[in-house]
Amino acid sequence: MMTMSINERRSHEPTGVGLGPEPQPTPVAPTDAQALREAFGRFPSGVIAVCGMVDDRPVGMAVSSFTSVSLAPPLVSVCMQTSSRTWPKLRELPWLGLSVLGEQQGEVCRALAGAEETRFADVHWETTGEGAVVLPGAVTWYTCTLRAELPAGDHTIALLEIDRLWTLPSAEPLVFHGSRFRRLDDSGRSAVAA
């Protein structure tokens, strides 16, 4: 297999057998914030609610930057904007609840991205024995403790250790892509060749 740079490929168009020229990405400076935001939005992600109890009331926010990190020990990471007023409250808690939102929870996501004072006005929530807040209807719940934070530009990466988890294997997650909520393709096609 031969590898070519993008510029070399353009000089050898068309590509593919009988397909004609492939569409090519348009170069944009990574300092163009709007273009960078749109480029990041081309990658689909799930939506996670990060929640806890502060002064006997639920506090939380929606994040779409969530990554599994390690099986041993069980670690995940989430990213929050450094301008967040919610994360400083959550980061001080001994336990956090992470809820992987289900495909029917678009309104829950919108509520958790809204005004901090009213985020839980119409959102059903529960607390775990540790005091973490989880959301019914989610496909997975995690109770976690904060292990580390890493500054990353205009965001903070939080490394969380999972203490317990609950899953609902038959449920589908909420997917965020291109500034819209979407559903997974349920055509039954396998990503792995048979």
C-alpha positions as CSV (number, residue, x, y, z in Angstrom):
1,M,0.0,0.0,0.0
2,M,1.4,3.4,-1.0
3,T,0.9,6.4,1.3
4,M,0.6,9.9,-0.1
5,S,0.3,13.4,1.4
6,I,-2.9,15.3,0.7
7,N,-1.1,17.5,-1.9
8,E,0.3,14.4,-3.7
9,R,-3.2,12.8,-3.7
10,R,-4.7,15.9,-5.3
11,S,-2.2,15.7,-8.2
12,H,-3.3,12.1,-8.8
13,E,-7.0,12.6,-9.0
14,P,-9.4,10.8,-9.5
15,T,-9.1,8.4,-6.6
16,G,-11.0,5.1,-6.1
17,V,-12.2,2.8,-8.9
18,G,-15.0,4.3,-10.8
19,L,-15.9,6.7,-8.0
20,G,-14.4,9.9,-9.4
21,P,-12.7,12.4,-7.2
22,E,-13.2,12.1,-3.5
23,P,-14.3,15.3,-1.7
24,Q,-11.3,16.9,0.0
25,P,-11.3,18.8,3.3
26,T,-10.9,22.6,3.1
27,P,-7.8,23.8,4.9
28,V,-8.6,26.2,7.7
29,A,-6.4,27.8,10.3
30,P,-6.8,26.1,13.8
31,T,-6.9,29.6,15.3
32,D,-10.3,30.2,13.7
33,A,-12.4,29.3,16.7
34,Q,-15.7,28.8,14.8
35,A,-14.1,26.5,12.2
36,L,-12.3,24.6,15.0
37,R,-15.6,24.2,16.9
38,E,-17.3,22.9,13.8
39,A,-14.4,20.5,13.1
40,F,-14.7,19.2,16.7
41,G,-18.4,18.8,16.2
42,R,-17.9,16.4,13.3
43,F,-16.9,13.7,15.8
44,P,-20.0,12.1,17.4
45,S,-20.0,11.7,21.1
46,G,-22.2,10.6,23.9
47,V,-23.5,13.1,26.5
48,I,-22.7,12.6,30.2
49,A,-24.3,14.3,33.2
50,V,-21.8,15.0,36.0
51,C,-23.7,15.5,39.2
52,G,-23.4,15.6,43.0
53,M,-25.2,17.0,46.1
54,V,-24.1,20.4,47.3
55,D,-25.9,21.8,50.4
56,D,-28.6,19.2,50.1
57,R,-29.5,20.0,46.5
58,P,-28.4,18.5,43.2
59,V,-25.8,20.3,41.2
60,G,-24.6,19.1,37.8
61,M,-23.8,19.8,34.2
62,A,-23.8,18.1,30.8
63,V,-20.5,17.3,29.1
64,S,-19.7,15.6,25.8
65,S,-16.0,15.1,26.3
66,F,-15.9,11.7,28.1
67,T,-13.3,9.0,27.6
68,S,-12.6,5.6,29.1
69,V,-9.0,5.7,30.3
70,S,-8.1,2.5,32.1
71,L,-9.5,-0.9,33.2
72,A,-7.1,-1.4,36.1
73,P,-7.7,0.8,38.0
74,P,-11.0,1.7,36.4
75,L,-10.6,5.3,35.2
76,V,-12.5,7.7,33.0
77,S,-12.0,11.4,32.1
78,V,-14.3,14.3,31.5
79,C,-13.4,17.8,30.3
80,M,-14.9,21.0,31.6
81,Q,-14.5,24.6,30.5
82,T,-12.3,26.6,32.8
83,S,-15.0,29.2,32.9
84,S,-17.5,26.7,34.4
85,R,-19.1,27.9,37.6
86,T,-20.4,24.4,38.3
87,W,-17.2,22.4,38.2
88,P,-15.6,24.2,41.2
89,K,-18.6,23.1,43.3
90,L,-18.5,19.5,42.0
91,R,-14.7,19.0,42.3
92,E,-14.8,19.4,46.1
93,L,-17.3,16.5,46.6
94,P,-16.1,13.1,47.8
95,W,-18.4,11.4,45.2
96,L,-19.6,12.3,41.8
97,G,-22.4,10.6,39.8
98,L,-21.9,10.2,36.0
99,S,-24.9,9.3,33.9
100,V,-24.5,8.4,30.3
101,L,-27.7,9.9,28.9
102,G,-30.2,7.7,27.0
103,E,-31.5,8.5,23.5
104,Q,-34.8,9.9,25.0
105,Q,-32.9,12.4,27.3
106,G,-32.3,15.3,24.9
107,E,-34.4,17.6,27.1
108,V,-32.5,16.5,30.2
109,C,-29.3,17.5,28.4
110,R,-30.7,20.9,27.4
111,A,-31.8,21.5,31.0
112,L,-28.3,20.6,32.4
113,A,-26.7,23.0,29.9
114,G,-29.1,25.8,30.9
115,A,-29.2,28.2,33.8
116,E,-27.6,26.7,36.9
117,E,-30.5,27.7,39.2
118,T,-33.1,25.8,37.2
119,R,-31.2,22.8,35.8
120,F,-33.0,20.2,38.0
121,A,-36.4,21.9,38.0
122,D,-37.9,19.3,35.6
123,V,-35.1,16.6,35.8
124,H,-35.8,13.5,37.8
125,W,-32.8,12.5,39.8
126,E,-31.7,10.0,42.6
127,T,-28.9,9.9,45.0
128,T,-26.7,6.8,45.6
129,G,-25.7,5.7,49.1
130,E,-22.5,7.7,48.8
131,G,-24.4,10.9,47.9
132,A,-23.6,11.0,44.2
133,V,-26.5,12.1,41.9
134,V,-27.6,9.9,39.0
135,L,-30.4,10.3,36.4
136,P,-33.0,7.6,35.7
137,G,-33.3,6.9,32.0
138,A,-29.5,6.9,31.6
139,V,-27.9,3.9,30.0
140,T,-25.0,3.8,32.5
141,W,-24.4,5.2,36.0
142,Y,-21.0,5.6,37.5
143,T,-20.1,6.7,41.0
144,C,-16.6,8.2,40.9
145,T,-14.0,10.1,42.9
146,L,-11.8,12.8,41.5
147,R,-8.1,11.5,41.3
148,A,-6.4,14.3,39.3
149,E,-6.9,17.4,37.2
150,L,-4.9,18.6,34.2
151,P,-5.1,22.1,32.8
152,A,-5.7,21.9,29.0
153,G,-6.0,25.3,27.3
154,D,-9.5,26.6,28.0
155,H,-10.6,23.3,29.6
156,T,-9.7,21.2,32.6
157,I,-9.4,17.4,32.2
158,A,-10.7,15.6,35.3
159,L,-9.5,12.0,35.9
160,L,-12.1,10.1,37.8
161,E,-11.8,6.6,39.4
162,I,-14.9,4.5,39.2
163,D,-16.2,3.0,42.4
164,R,-19.4,1.4,41.2
165,L,-21.4,1.2,38.0
166,W,-24.8,0.1,36.8
167,T,-25.7,-0.5,33.1
168,L,-28.8,-1.0,31.1
169,P,-27.5,-3.0,28.1
170,S,-30.7,-2.8,26.1
171,A,-30.9,1.0,26.1
172,E,-29.4,3.2,23.5
173,P,-27.3,6.3,24.3
174,L,-28.0,9.9,23.3
175,V,-25.5,10.9,20.6
176,F,-24.4,14.5,19.9
177,H,-23.0,15.3,16.5
178,G,-23.0,18.5,14.4
179,S,-24.7,20.4,17.2
180,R,-27.7,18.0,17.0
181,F,-28.9,15.0,19.0
182,R,-28.9,11.9,16.9
183,R,-29.7,8.2,17.2
184,L,-27.5,5.2,16.5
185,D,-28.2,3.2,13.3
186,D,-30.0,0.1,14.4
187,S,-29.8,-1.7,11.0
188,G,-28.1,-4.7,12.6
189,R,-24.9,-4.3,10.5
190,S,-21.8,-5.3,12.4
191,A,-18.8,-3.1,12.4
192,V,-16.6,-6.2,12.2
193,A,-16.5,-8.2,9.0
194,A,-18.0,-11.7,9.3
